[in-house]
Amino acid sequence: MGTRVVVMSARPGRIKLDHTVPLDHLRHCSVKTIALFTALKAELTEAVREEVLATQAANANPVA
């Protein structure tokens, strides 16, 4: 994870979420077990998941 993570919307491509990661740089791999990292990862993953589901729904019901 970088020092900043941006999640884009599917269409139109807009910034959906912009997070500064408040973890010190030069991170050891054990940072993955810290609660803050886990919470950030879950939030970002859910934001991407929402976009995937929205895109799938739009493609299943195209506008005539």
Steps between C-alpha positions, in 0.01 A plus 500: 500500500632841409486821697180591317236277345238619252201290390334601173139447401433272206318736262540783480850477640492726803676490832276304735733482799831669581687384810829604649652194667605599855760225535871577520694433184767233477241256626586150610279222362352459850304825442240278330395375842434847645131581551530833315643328191228236510226764530641706212531193281140401576368849423691525172404149392133575568519822297638308202244221550213752489624628164530148359146413609362826359671434166368143489148622573522767229623245245222256593234768442618707203299808413291435189 
